[in-house]
Amino acid sequence: MMYYILYPGNDEKDTVNDINQLGEQSFKVFWAYKGFELLMKAVDQNHFLLKNFAIKDETGKDYSIEEFLDKIKKLEVRIQN
C-alpha cells in the first residue's frame, strides 16, 4: 500500500512528486520515501502547518497524522536513499 502526503496548496495530482510520497507498506516493512522524512522533521519541530497536512493511501482513504503513524508503528521502517 502506497501512502502520500499533501501539503497546503497541493492536490492529488501532486502525488507524483517525491516530496509527496510518504512510502510503501510491503511485508511488514514500511519503505520510507522523501515525504516521510519531511513529515518526521515537521513532527519533531511541531511545525505550525502540521494541521494542514493531508495523508492519503493509494485507494484515496484519508488518515490523520496520528492514525498514519499508529498504522506504521508496528512495521519495520526502512529509509529509501
Backbone torsions as a table, in degrees:
resi	resn	phi	psi	omega
1	MET	NA	130.5	179.5
2	MET	-96.6	141.2	179.3
3	TYR	-122.7	145.4	-176.6
4	TYR	-130.4	154.9	174.4
5	ILE	-123.7	134.6	177.2
6	LEU	-113.0	125.1	179.7
7	TYR	-92.0	166.7	177.5
8	PRO	-52.9	130.7	-179.8
9	GLY	91.7	-8.2	177.7
10	ASN	-87.9	157.3	167.5
11	ASP	-133.8	-176.5	-171.6
12	GLU	-63.6	-22.3	178.0
13	LYS	-71.6	-15.1	177.6
14	ASP	-77.8	-6.1	-178.7
15	THR	-66.0	-12.7	176.9
16	VAL	-75.6	-16.7	-179.4
17	ASN	-76.9	139.8	-177.4
18	ASP	-62.6	-30.2	179.3
19	ILE	-73.8	-11.9	177.8
20	ASN	-98.3	-2.8	-179.3
21	GLN	-99.6	112.1	179.0
22	LEU	-73.1	-44.7	-179.2
23	GLY	153.6	-171.4	-172.9
24	GLU	-133.5	135.2	177.3
25	GLN	-96.1	128.4	179.9
26	SER	-155.5	123.8	175.2
27	PHE	49.6	57.1	177.0
28	LYS	62.3	19.1	176.8
29	VAL	-125.9	137.7	171.3
30	PHE	-107.0	113.8	177.9
31	TRP	-87.1	103.2	-173.7
32	ALA	-81.2	135.8	178.3
33	TYR	-110.1	-173.5	-175.3
34	LYS	-54.8	-42.4	-179.2
35	GLY	-60.0	-34.0	178.4
36	PHE	-66.3	-42.3	177.7
37	GLU	-59.7	-44.0	179.1
38	LEU	-67.0	-39.3	177.9
39	LEU	-63.0	-45.8	-178.7
40	MET	-64.0	-37.0	177.2
41	LYS	-64.2	-43.8	179.1
42	ALA	-64.8	-39.8	178.5
43	VAL	-64.9	-46.2	179.8
44	ASP	-59.2	-36.6	-178.9
45	GLN	-89.3	-1.2	-176.2
46	ASN	49.2	49.4	-175.4
47	HIS	-59.6	140.0	-176.1
48	PHE	-64.8	-20.2	-179.8
49	LEU	-86.1	-4.1	-177.9
50	LEU	-51.3	-39.8	-177.4
51	LYS	-66.4	-15.0	-179.5
52	ASN	-98.2	-0.9	178.3
53	PHE	-79.3	142.3	175.2
54	ALA	-119.6	134.0	177.6
55	ILE	-114.8	133.9	-179.2
56	LYS	-135.7	154.7	171.6
57	ASP	-102.8	180.0	-175.2
58	GLU	-65.0	-15.8	177.9
59	THR	-91.5	-6.1	-179.4
60	GLY	96.3	0.2	179.0
61	LYS	-69.0	136.7	179.8
62	ASP	-91.2	146.5	176.7
63	TYR	-134.7	145.1	167.7
64	SER	-77.2	166.3	177.6
65	ILE	-59.9	-42.1	-180.0
66	GLU	-62.9	-44.1	178.7
67	GLU	-61.8	-43.4	179.8
68	PHE	-62.9	-47.7	-178.8
69	LEU	-64.6	-37.5	175.3
70	ASP	-63.0	-38.0	-178.5
71	LYS	-65.3	-37.6	-176.3
72	ILE	-95.6	-5.9	-175.3
73	LYS	-65.6	-21.7	178.6
74	LYS	-87.8	-2.8	-178.0
75	LEU	-99.4	156.6	170.8
76	GLU	-79.4	124.1	-179.0
77	VAL	-95.8	124.7	177.1
78	ARG	-120.9	133.6	-177.9
79	ILE	-88.6	128.8	174.8
80	GLN	-81.4	136.5	176.8
81	ASN	-104.9	NA	NA
